[in-house]
Amino acid sequence: MKNILVPVGNSKNVESHLQYAVDFSKAFGARLYVVRVYHLKLHPGTFNKIDQVLEQENLEFLNALIAKIDTKDVDIVIKSFKGKLVSTLELICKTANVDLMLIEPRTNSIREEVFLGKTSGKVIKKTNIPTLIVPEGYQFKAVSNILLAVKSAIIKKEHALLPLQHVQHSFNSVVNLLLVKTPFYNEGDFVVNPFLKSIVNETAYSENATTFKGVLEHYNDYTPDLLCVFRRKRGFFNKMWEKNVILKKDFYSAFPVLVLKGVK
């Protein structure tokens, strides 16, 4: 893992989140891109240099933020971009060959019942970038145990598993696979891809209404410090992908969640 991206918003947790991103990047020897994306609609008569003003303000904000944390000699690149959030992040990741993006659950929302706010939910739902959701205030530690929870082990694009493989190799992690049989089960869903099988240490089975309920059932068996899931059109936590704002009653994790995309 060579390039990691962390978009910065306005949350009160932003300093802690950026420190985690630095610590995580340090573990991989990766370059960290710290970016701030703004979207601006200009109307007739608007000050025509407002773009430059906003860009300069964003860069000053990022520099001041980085000055507050321990950078640990990580190669940090700061950038400010104008554009729509999803398309801009996609372009940044393509241009910089980003391997993983780190986001906060709530970049702006102050509602305590919210797990993923509107902005973070949109990033998870609409981008094809592998993403690590880092809980608020979570301090970096080595990833010893990973729980990979899926309702289907069918994988047609093995490169989508690379972020998981990188994490496993970097921390010498144990990966446990949980196959959850839901009402949407199809024949062949539990046939594990050979590449995935080479990553997994142990496989468990559950039958539940949702994958999330399967995770809750088996959480104490594995006590993971990283949950890994696939984002499919009708995949993990159906409710999670149907709207941008995700409430804690629908899904909540006190430890990081690695969301892999594009497996099919």
N, C-alpha and C positions, 0 to 999 in steps of 0.2 A: 504494500500500500504506500504510494508515493505522494499523492496529493489529496488533501482533505479540505473541505469547504465548510465554513460556518457563517451563515447569514445572521446578521445582528439586527435586532429590533429594539423596542423601547421598554422591555420588561424590567422589573426591579431585580430580576435574577440574572441579568445579562453578564455581570462581572464574574459570577460563579460559573456560568455556562462557558464563558470564554476560557476561564482557567482550566476547566475540564477538557475543552478542545485542545488546549496547548499540551496538557499532560498526556492526552490520548495520542496526539501527533508525535510527541517525544518518544512514546513506546514503539512507534513504527519507524522513526527517523524520517517522518513525512514532512513535506512543506504544507503550511496551513494558510489557506486563503480566507481572510476575514473581510466580508463584503457587506455593504449596506445598499439596498435597492429602494429607489423612490420612484413614484409614478406621478407625473405632473401634467395637468391639462391647462394649457395656456389659453387665455381669452384675449380678444382684441383690446389693446391698450395696456396689457400686462407688461411689467418691466422686462425688457427683452434679455437681460443678463441674469435672470433669476436662476437659470440652470447652473451657471458658474457659481453663483452664491450658494446654492443648495449643495452642490458637489463639494465645495470648500468646507462648508459647515459639517458635512458628513465625514470628511476626512479628518477634520479636527476632532470630532467626536470619537472616531475610532482610535486615533493616536492617543487621546487622553485616556481612553478605556484601557488600551494596551499598557500604558504607563503605570496602571494600578495593579497589574498582575505580574506573576513570575513567569517570564517568557522561556526560561530554561534553555536558551540558545536555539530554540526552534526557529526555523526559517519562516517568517511571517510576512505575507504580502497583503496589504490593505488596499481595497478598491471601493469606489462609489459608482453605482450604475443607475442610469435612468431607464425605466421601462416597466412593463408589467411583470409581476413577481415570478410567475411560473415560467414564462418563456425566457426571461432574463436569466434565471437560475439554470435552466436547461442549456442556454448558450454558453454561460460561464463554464459549466461542467464539461461541455464538449470541447471548448477552446483550451481549457487548462488540464484536460485529461484527469478530471477529478474522479477518485475511486470511491469516495464516501462523503456524504453530507451529514453534519450534526445539527439538530434543531432542538429548540426548547418546546415543551408541550404547549405552553401559553406564552406567546410573544407580547400580547397586549391585554388579554382578558384578565379581569380581576375577580371573576365569578369563581368561588371556591368549588362549586359543583362541576366545573369544567376540567376535563383532562387534556384534550386537544382543543385549542382555540381555533378560531376561524382561519387564521393565517397558516398555522402549523398543519391543520387538517387539510387545507388546500394543497400544501406542499406534498403531503403524504399521498393524497388522493390523485393528484393530477400530474405529478412529475414522474419520470421513469428513472430517477436517481436513487440508488441504494442509500438508505437513510437510517441514522441512529438517533432515536428519541431519547434524550437524556433528562431524567426527572429533575425538578427544581431543587437546587442545593445539593445535588448528588456529587460526592467527591470521588475522584478517579481512584480505581484500584484494579489490580490485575484480574482478568476474566478467567476464573477457574472452571466454572460450570456453566454450560450453555444448554438451554432447553429449546429445541427446535420443534414447534408445534404446527402441524398441518393437517388438513383433512384429505389431502391428496399428495402422494409422493411423486406424481408424474412431473418430470422435468425435461423439457425439450431443448432448453438453452442452458447448458452447464456453466457457462461463464457467469451467469447470474449468481452462482454460489461462491464466486471468488471472494467477496468481502467476508463471508463466514469462514472460508478456508484461511484467509489472511489472519483473522483474529485467532482462530484455533492454533495456527502455527506460531504466531507471535507470543502467545501466552501458554502454549502447551495445554490448551483447554480440553476438558472432557465434553463431548457433544452427545446429548441424549435426544433421541427422536421420539416424539409423541404423535402417533397417528390416531386421529379422532374420527370415528365413524358418525357422521351426522345424517339427518334425513336426506341430504343431497349426495349421499355416497353413490359412486358408480363402480362397476366392476373394473378392477385393475388399479384403483386408486391407492391400494396399499402395496403395490409392487414397487419396491424401492430401487431407484436408479443406481447403477453400479458406482458412479462417481459419488453420489450422496452416501451410499453405503460405506465407501472408503473413509468418509469423514466421521461417521457415527460410531459411538462406542456401545450404545445400548438402545434398544427399541422397545417402546411400551405402547399399549393400545387402550383406547377408551371409546365408549359409546355415549354420546351426549348430544343435546340439541344444538350446541354450537361448539366451536373450537375453544372459545374462551372458557366455557364451563369445563371442558376437558383439562385445560391448564389449571383451573382452580382445584380440580380433583386431584391432580398429581403434583401440585407445587411442592408440598411438604416431602414428597418422595425424593425430590432432586435439589431443593433449595438453590435454584440457579441464581447467578448474578448477571445473567444476560438472557433475555428471551428473544428468539429469532422466529420470524414469521414471513410468509409469502404474501405479497399483495397481488391478488388476482381480481378479475372483474366481479366474481362472486366468491371470493376467497375468505381469508381469515377475518372474523368478526364482521359479518355482513353489514350490521348497522354502522360499523365504523366507516365503511367506504361509501355509504349512501348520503352522507351529509358532511359538511366541513367541520362543524363543531361537534365534538365527542364528549359526552358527559361521563363522569366517573362511574355512574351506575351501569353504564354500558361497557366500559373498559377502564381499567386503571392498573398501572404498574409502578411499583416503588423502585424498580431497577431499570436500567436501559433496555430499550427494545430495538432490535435490528430488523428493519423492514427491507426485505429483498424483493426486487421487481423484475419483470421480464423473464420469468422462468418458462413461460409457454409462448 
